[in-house]
Amino acid sequence: MANTAPRVRFAPSPTGHLHIGGARTALFNYLFARHAGGSLVLRVEDTDQERSTSEAVRHIIDGLRWLKLDWDEGPETGGAHGPYFQTERLEIYDKYANRLLATGKAYRCFCTPAELAAKREAAQKAGQPPKYDKACRDLPADQSARRAEAEPCVVRFAMPETGEIVIDDIVKGEVKFQAGLLDDFVIMKSGGMPTYNFAAVVDDYLMEITHIIRGDDHISNTPRQILLYEALGFAPLPKFAHMSMTLGPDGARLSKRHGATSVMEYKEQGYLPDAVANYIALLGWSPGSTQEIFSHDELIAEFSLERVGRSPNIFDTEKLLWMNGEYIRKTPLAELAEMVKPYLVEAGLIADDMSTVETAYAAAVVALEQERLKLLPDIVDATRFFFTDDYSYDEAAWQKIMTQEHVPAYLTDLRDKLSALEPFTAETVEALLRAEAEERGIKAAQAFHPLRVSVSGRMQGPSLFHMVEVLGRDRVVARVKRAITKLRA
Ligand code: GLU
């Protein structure tokens, strides 16, 4: 083959959303292709007609696009090796199945589902593995062809009785299988649909796939696929890289009960796509340094299959959350303000079409919280009091801070001094509060906290002085008055 640029594929079965595991397979294929200047093919394996849906295709594509994993060939893109939906390639599979039938490497099987079930049961009772007994394997060709005109049948691969299949896996090293232990598996179902193993091999060959990168839950399929390559005269074999599974913190395979598993759920929860992609990249791949935050381009530059580990990796939501916070901090303020805007609009705190002044105020508020946000929707509770006077006082904060003896007189004095303060900035407010503390012989905290509780209703929040500056004199003075009234009541 003259063509040396690698070609890889992501081949989802559209039976549900794009999950973390699938996203990781897609990401590793994508990074491998982009790093090497190769091509990524997206192929939809939709031959399971009962479980495949067009909504699932949509969800998967949306998930890939959200993560910014674009493909060179496939749905919505086209390409020279299409069609990219397996159900649009049925004649192709038919042709290759016939080729295997003609060369005796496959045979028709007329055993009915009931017969097969009875055989399985008998094998089980006899303590034997439930392998097909090859009853139809030696039917004469003419008889088989004649029966096929009248009877439903499947096509089975005629598994060699002996021999060893050795996979030289890029991640796992050498993995061996004995052909004699494998079944005469079905390659074409009655009704003309190919099975996964068969369709995948035909497509991987025709789409000129050079590297098959997928989860190691597929490794038991690989010897069957290699034998199909050989039986069909397809060469050279692609290289294989089987990645170990991602587990939940409890050591069980990642599933719904570990929390969100679909990529779009993370979008809805307010994660940033680059943070999710960065985190997923570290599920099994390690850069060989302690660096954890990688931009999209850095991931492409650094990725290699040689650095994909053999042991299972653990999905740690806490770490993902931390990483999301890192990405929020890295986001330019104007961009972040746009990202959180929909949440503030939905909460009724800001209008969709804001004036220039309102936009600047909202950006200043977001800037105060940027350091502390972990998820985009956190913005609503963190900043509510900036946008509405209808915030409540935290009960514990009120009890602890506002019932101190010095507070009523102090706040009354502060109200007047803040009204007259010129200019009204973080610096002048800070100087004023420190001078008040000194004058009254109270601790700095005793001067700061009552103002914080008055203007925000709580004890925690961004830097007091900056918060007060952003709120502005009018709001601050009105809120101090409101606290005084509540104290008197
Ligand atoms: N459709 C298969 C799946 O989603 C593809 C497996 C493979 O990559 O060969 O598991």
Boltz pocket constraint, residues with backbone or C-beta under 6 A from the ligand:
constraints:
  - pocket:
      binder: B
      contacts: [[A, 9], [A, 11], [A, 12], [A, 13], [A, 45], [A, 200], [A, 213], [A, 214], [A, 218]]
      max_distance: 6.0
